[in-house]
């Protein structure tokens, strides 16, 4: 026969499991979102650099881990920040 404390422990473990699964699901969405923004940000940097190079403007914004993570975490404002820093250094 189970006593009262083992029932409480069993319910607590089950609740903790479901909370853990819920947290991992939201973390997976968050990581996927950052990954997709990083990929799209890298593609955007490539095309923006090519368009600026054809116009004769060389800002020196490269594709490296810092720019990829900045565009991945911040999105479009991150791209604007990277190119804002590039413009500042160009001046």
C-alpha positions in Angstrom: 0.0 0.0 0.0 1.3 3.4 -1.0 1.5 6.1 1.7 0.6 9.8 1.3 4.2 11.1 0.6 4.9 8.7 -2.3 1.7 9.8 -4.0 2.7 13.5 -3.6 6.2 12.7 -4.9 4.7 10.8 -7.9 2.4 13.7 -8.8 5.3 16.2 -8.4 7.5 14.2 -10.7 4.8 14.0 -13.3 4.1 17.7 -13.1 7.9 18.5 -13.3 8.1 16.3 -16.4 5.3 18.1 -18.2 6.8 21.5 -17.3 10.2 20.3 -18.6 8.6 19.2 -21.9 6.9 22.5 -22.3 10.1 24.5 -21.6 12.1 22.4 -24.1 9.4 22.9 -26.8 9.6 26.7 -26.4 13.4 26.5 -26.4 13.3 24.5 -29.6 11.1 27.1 -31.3 13.4 29.9 -30.0 16.5 28.2 -31.3 14.9 27.4 -34.7 13.8 31.1 -34.9 17.4 32.3 -34.3 18.8 29.8 -36.8 16.4 30.9 -39.5 17.0 34.6 -38.9 20.8 33.9 -39.0 20.5 32.2 -42.4 18.3 34.9 -43.8 20.6 37.6 -42.3 23.6 36.0 -43.9 21.9 35.9 -47.3 20.9 39.5 -46.8 24.4 40.6 -46.0 25.7 38.8 -49.1 23.2 40.5 -51.4 23.6 44.0 -49.8 27.3 43.8 -50.0 27.1 42.9 -53.7 24.6 45.7 -54.4 26.8 48.2 -52.6 30.0 47.0 -54.3 28.3 47.5 -57.7 27.5 51.0 -56.6 31.2 51.6 -55.7 30.7 51.6 -51.9 32.8 49.2 -49.9 31.6 49.1 -46.3 33.6 46.1 -45.2 30.7 44.3 -43.6 31.8 40.7 -43.7 30.1 37.4 -43.0 31.5 36.2 -39.7 30.1 34.7 -36.5 29.6 38.2 -35.0 27.5 39.5 -37.9 25.6 36.2 -38.3 24.7 36.1 -34.6 23.8 39.8 -34.5 21.4 39.3 -37.4 20.1 36.1 -35.9 19.4 37.4 -32.5 18.2 40.9 -33.4 16.8 40.4 -36.9 16.4 43.4 -39.2 17.5 45.9 -36.5 20.7 43.8 -36.1 21.4 44.2 -39.9 20.8 47.9 -39.6 23.2 48.1 -36.7 25.9 46.2 -38.5 25.5 48.4 -41.6 25.3 51.5 -39.3 28.7 50.5 -37.8 30.0 49.9 -41.3 28.9 53.4 -42.4 30.4 55.0 -39.3 33.8 53.3 -40.1 33.5 54.3 -43.7 33.3 58.0 -42.8 
